[in-house]
Amino acid sequence: MTNRILISLVILLFLIKISAVYFTGFNLFGDEAQYWLWSKDLAFGYFSKPPLLAWIIKIYSEFLGETFLSLKILPMLIYFLTACAIYNLCKNIGLDKKNSLSCSLLFLFIPSVSFSSYIISTDVVLLLFWTLSLNELVKIKKNPNTINFISLGIFLGLAFLAKYAAIYFVICMLMFIFADKKFRIFFLKNFYLFFISFLCTLLIMLPNIIWNLNNGWITLQHTSDNVNLENAKFSLYRGLEFILVQILMLGPFIFLGTIINYKKINIIDNEKKLLLFFSLPIFLIVFFEAILVRANANWAAPGLISFFVFLYIVSINNILKKMNILFNFVFCIFLYLLIWSSYPAKIFDRVNGLNTFAQKIYSIRANDENKNFVISDRLLFSSMSYELRDKNLSFYMPYNNSSVVTNHFMITSSLKKEMAEDFILIGSPNEIEYLNNNFTIIKIETPDYVFTNKDLNVYEVSFN
């Protein structure tokens, strides 16, 4: 299949994605709305994530707006930049221009990109700067000049500001240093320049480090809570499920082609070895996380970049490559037709009906002078804030100072105990018992919803 055909198919997929976003009745997921809300309050860090995505959304929305369509285009544009970075990576590891272009275009077909290009997430930004960092490392091996080392440090620092999963890059590089004698000698020979690169990364990360220091390292605490071995419960099934999802996210036929041609794989080749060392350790770590505790499929997302390039290089079976393209293309078309039609599948429940719910809740107080909302659920807090962004409302979250902080809005939008203005509460009356002023509370009818399995109760709170 020629690159001209691949370019045409990529353009077609992009148009289908844009059309699906335009016509769908789905809404932003709570996490997406949260990132948008963070962009309205720029900081050097947030409770659960570093700040880069919020900064990007802020700059992006200043020029292209913050409508649903506009925000959904953002991850598609970032993936286009990532594909460009993959093109350069392929050229630097020895592929010719034709194959480098093919690899970068086929990357835009894989199911993981089709799925995540619809979602505003920190992973999308991480993958861009991860690829740029890996490209600089390959360039350094060929041309160890100071500029390349500084570029590596800057890109890796930005990767950390996107998501702390960038630590995998450091882990993979250390493993490669110890496992590959040739690279170990190269590393020791250029230790001073690698140290400069590390300082550049540290300098980029410094504002976020200071923010964490001033806020009790709450982001790192949240990250460590995701891998809490105290809740360990061995399950080989979760590990197998993780592996199968990773295969599906790349396209099963290119993976099958690699297995069939395994005897022809020459991992002595230093570039192939590098690609494996920047993918397999990540899969292995997250695999054990899945077995012991739990693991989301996207936790291994950085490993997909180099592993996909590796599979493209070694999977020489043309029939299986074409079958993989067809599978990935059909997957993307099917997914976006479902989104286009707002198909009421279970997997879309979390983005279905949020705007309708928010408008119905708003109508309860549409004629009131004070328009305050107190919402205890983080995702609903974010979604309501986005869906009602033009209504000049105030949103608060219950938080008693003696309680444990579990999300960013408890810090920035906490309901103060001195509150004396009437509000609508979506949560439990127990959560506002700490208020100083006397109030009366009346339960009102909750609109129908499908976006969460939690029981939502709505109350009207009036102060005496």
Secondary structure, DSSP 8 states (H G I E B T S, - for coil): --HHHHHHHHHHHHHHHHHHHHH------HHHHHHHHHHTS--S--SSS-SHHHHHHHHHHHHH--SHHHHHHHHHHHHHHHHHHHHHHHHHTT--HHHHHHHHHHHTTSHHHHHHTTS--HHHHHHHHHHHHHHHHHHHHH---HHHHHHHHHHHHHHHHH-GGGHHHHHHHHHHHHH-HHHHHHHHHTHHHHHHHHHHHHHHHHHHHHHHHHTTTHHHHHHHHTT-GGG----HHHHHHHHHHHHHHH-HHHHHHHHHTGGG--TTSHHHHHHHHTTHHHHHHHHHHHHHT---GGGGHHHHHHHHHHHHHH---HHHHHHHHHHHHHHHHHHHHHHHTT---GGGGGGSSHHHHHHHHHHHTTT-S--EEEE--HHHHHHHHHHTTTS--EEEEE--TTS---STHHHHSEE-TT--S-EEEES-GGGGTT-SS-EEEEEE------S-SS---EEEEEE-
